[in-house]
Amino acid sequence: MKWTPTENPNSTIVPGKMRSDRQELPEGFTKEDADKAEILEAKILAASRSRTARSASATNVLAAAAPTDCITYFPARQYQVCGEIRVKYDSLGNVNSFLLWPTSGNITNPDGVGQRVTFVNGPIYWHPNAGAHPVVNHFMMKWGELSWEAGYLGYPTTDEIVLQSSTDNIGRRQEFQGGHVYWHPTRSNLNAVRGAVLSKYLATGAQNGPLGYPKSDEIGLPDGVGRMSSFEFGNIYFTSQTGAWPVLGTSDPILGKIMGKWAATNYEQGPFGYPIGDEQPQVGTSGVKQDFQGGTIGWPTELTDASDDIGTDWDYYEYDETSCDSCGDDDRITVTGPAHLNVPQPPPTSSDPNGLSGLAENNLSLIGDPGENQMPSCDAVTSDPNAESGELIFCTPTPEMLEREGLADGQARLNDANDWNSYLQPFCKSLPQRVWAGNRAYQCMWREDWTFIYQRNTQNPIPGETPVGRLHYVQEHELRAPWKSPNSAWTGKSAIHFLQGGVSGAATEALLSIRMTCSSSGTGCPVSGPGIGNMPIATNPDAETTFTVTNAGLTSGMQVTNNLKNTFYFSHPQTDPVSWDVPEARYPEVRCDRNDRDQGCVVPAAEPILDMTTRPNASEHAAHIGNAQRSGLPGGPGGVPLSRATGTQAQTNRNNTCNRVKELRPAGKDCDEYPFASTYQGGSVPGTRTWEGSEVALPNIPVLDPADPDNLGAPGTSMSYISSRSNRSGGGVLN
């Protein structure tokens, strides 16, 4: 119903003449309630008429009522709404407003000054210094959470305000004596902003400024001094000493802008302290910078070079790939020689006591089951009188057969005759055969094999029987796992060399093909490449094929492993079955992964060695590493290796080391720590040391002589000031 005052209300109950007799009552009200409300209206009207000379109309009298007057809103007979709250209620439409009917009269609040009246859909609060304002829905909930008028917000000073926005005009704000409360269904968590932080927020444009909507109430910081409010696109920080200043971005150390770089130094607890100014444009660039108590931070990091002081000890590490396209490569081969891996290969003959049965006993297995085309050992084959005339069988000769033929010293003869034109890197040919070796990015392996051919229906291929054909060849295999590659792809090469005199008799009609199979812990690892198919052996003594294994679809933080095998196989017009597999090549396990910036692959079984002395612009970084290792810290060649840590652990390590050094960095210098923060060996507080001429200011730590350092052992951390350029160039290699 639409509420209006009762016209000429009865001061006593007159049967059949009451307003309730001629008007339907709202749900929840009885005739008794309505009749008593009408009598109360008559009393209030009489009192009001005695104070005014205006028209006796009830509507006119009530419209002219003084703020101190009370009104009963028919048919709510038990409650009178008085004073400024009544005026506010009427201005909103009283019972026709969103508040509906009163559910209380004026109630004095616990402070003894303010008042409130509750209604069906929320209260109106009043205070002489704030006025009368409804507080409903989300705002009532948040205000109650903060102790209503007794909390720091105090009384409301405005009604709920619709916020203008360039996107939706959905947000709301309500102002209180002690701050503002903001609400948006998707962009805010219903948060209060107050004090100096609120003043700064309003000065930036509030929700339409660079910070967006608030995402938290004001939070006390761990030092017990500063305070912070979080917003969609940054935070505002405040101390009484520094004032209130926004820092834009997120905590992401790579993409989080100035906030991300500050976060990497442990926020206000790190060497930069609190912000002391707004973000400013970097003249002549598209970048920005911001001043903090301990220095200036710039973003993006391309602004940072050795000649300025913008940046942090930890930064978006970079190196110049145009002048150092191999900076991330593994130096193991040149420093200590190739790493030999344990990747068992099928033996030359299946009668070898360490053959397939031996592999199974060592819990090693083939990738896939050997098919019916697996080449048998020659001593396991007998003649078949029912075979067609001229039908041939391929088999692998036993060592005794090779010895009878004068072929047992095959490797020595190969090296002496130099008739193997290797396609691999030079060190590979000197490896023992069937042994993979190299580093995390390059691996190679070779193996010598023989295949004999016999007549199936007339010959028993035992020692003493002469084969009708013979193949003598070397398989070569390599893989290249780039540490940065699209789709986490790695490449390989397989080659076969038929040696001088190694194709004879019936073998001259044989054809060669290759089969490649990859299995993955992920969604698959398809192999692509030209391959070899039915190639005539007699006219192609050397053949190679390249291939690529891809791991598309990796997301940040995802890691997969690949296992590959390559099998050469022969076919011949006179054989049954049609094709015969030679011993396969099993590749080392390849691990591929992706982080927020890059993706790529490595051979994890080969621990990498990085020779920082060969990296451009990293000489001071390399010198510090050398000093630290000579003082007893791990990571040197032949010593205890460093192991990569998670991002969370790396941040903890930084907080335990250089982020403890709160002094302003010397111009153009960074604090460098070793072992690296990105390793599990890094971040040790016990055993901290620094160096003469570049020492960092921490109490009670030894200062060592770089020319003759004491061996303090491990665990521990070495810290030194080095040039920003050298620190970040070295960090780019690690990253």
PyMOL commands that set and color helices and strands:
alter all, ss='L'
color gray80, all
select helices_A, chain A and resi 19-22+31-49+58-63+83-92+94-96+137-145+148-150+195-203+206-208+257-264+267-269+301-303+332-335+356-361+378-380+399-404+410-417+426-430+486-488+506-509+612-614+619-630+647-656+658-660+724-734
alter helices_A, ss='H'
color red, helices_A
select strands_A, chain A and resi 70-72+80-82+107-108+115-119+122-127+131-134+161-162+172-176+179-183+191-193+219-220+227-231+234-239+243-248+280-281+288-292+295-299+339-340+392-395+437-438+442-455+469-480+490-505+511-520+527-528+535-536+542-549+559-571+579-581+585-586+590-594+599-602+669-674+688-691+703-704+717-723
alter strands_A, ss='S'
color yellow, strands_A
deselect
rebuild
show_as cartoon
